[in-house]
Amino acid sequence: MNSEPAYLKSHTTGRLKDITDELRGVIRACALCPHRCGVDRTIGERGKCRSGALPIVSSFHAHFGEERPLVGRGGSGAIFFTNCNLACIFCQNYDISHYGRGDEVSFDELAAMMLALQAKGCHNINFVSPSHMLYSIVEALLIAVPRGLSLPLVYNTGGYDSANIIHLIDGVFDIYMPDFKFMDASVANELSDAPDYPERAMEAVAEMHRQVGDLELDDRGIARRGLLVRHLVLPNNIARTDAVLDFLAGLSRDTYVNIMDQYRPEYRARECFDLRRRVTLQEFDAAVAWARKAGLRRIDGV
Ligand code: SF4
């Protein structure tokens, strides 16, 4: 296995600079994500994610609550971006994603955050909610790489990404960690204002898998490269967990999946009747059984 992060080669060949230039063009009539708002973020116009061209960060720190392959002993170097391109009514980080808690920083400051997390001993740089901030991330990488950044990069997304943009950033991220939230368009519309979520997520996750393959661990059990998918089980199977897991097994039976049981009603979740309670143990067990039936062999923590 080549253990050097992909973006180091992309920087050397000039590809990282080319990607940055292309993304700068994309946000001038923003089509960074499937909403395709068409606004010029470089002159202060705002689309659904309410974000301009500069990064907005709510916090950054060594995070020990992520999946084991990301955390190891040193933690995952998480940078939490403010705002989101999804409008989930059950968001558990709504103060950051919906209410905009965070501060605008320069590309130089974002690069310094990456380097500080590396100096702390984190195993990776984990960009949380990166979809609307992609341009900022690559601008900051152009600063951080010559200063010594060498950790794997994690694209920790809600899953509402455009496959063509993921294709464009081939060679930047080593680990893709998308949510796959729902496989039902009407539910995606009601809960996240994104009725095309299932199709867009399937296209994007397939492209992610094409680029980086199944999750690869080093001899310490730390992720170096690959795909890690999260799926939050929702009450009454409104997320269509069975269909999500079938899709993931179709990519590869070795897709690494974290089936999560921690749903709790937050933010505006009580507006949806099904979301007014936590999931039961039986519902979670059924989700794991579906994963096994689909043929998935790498289920986090199970
Ligand atoms: S990244 Fe933001 S402005 Fe751009 S298309 Fe998505 S929601 Fe709209």
Boltz pocket constraint, residues with backbone or C-beta under 6 A from the ligand:
constraints:
  - pocket:
      binder: B
      contacts: [[A, 30], [A, 31], [A, 32], [A, 33], [A, 34], [A, 35], [A, 36], [A, 37], [A, 38], [A, 39], [A, 46], [A, 47], [A, 48], [A, 49], [A, 50], [A, 51], [A, 84], [A, 85], [A, 131], [A, 132]]
      max_distance: 6.0
